[in-house]
Amino acid sequence: MRLVIYTAGIHAFAGFIMLLFELGGRNR
């Protein structure tokens, strides 16, 4: 169960970083 939560956390974090990166690129 811990592994599932850990994997979900990584995916959520990666998705958040990608979203910020795309928004930053669009603003420029």
C-alpha positions as CSV (number, residue, x, y, z in Angstrom):
1,M,0.0,0.0,0.0
2,R,2.9,2.4,0.8
3,L,4.3,1.8,-2.7
4,V,1.0,2.8,-4.3
5,I,0.8,6.1,-2.3
6,Y,4.5,6.8,-3.2
7,T,3.9,6.2,-6.9
8,A,0.7,8.3,-6.9
9,G,2.6,11.1,-5.1
10,I,5.4,11.1,-7.8
11,H,2.9,11.2,-10.6
12,A,1.0,14.1,-9.0
13,F,4.2,16.0,-8.4
14,A,5.5,15.4,-12.0
15,G,2.1,16.5,-13.4
16,F,2.2,19.6,-11.3
17,I,5.8,20.5,-12.5
18,M,4.8,19.9,-16.1
19,L,1.7,22.1,-15.7
20,L,3.8,24.9,-14.3
21,F,6.4,24.5,-17.0
22,E,3.8,24.7,-19.8
23,L,2.1,27.8,-18.2
24,G,5.5,29.5,-17.9
25,G,6.3,28.7,-21.5
26,R,3.0,30.1,-22.7
27,N,3.5,33.3,-20.7
28,R,6.8,33.9,-22.5
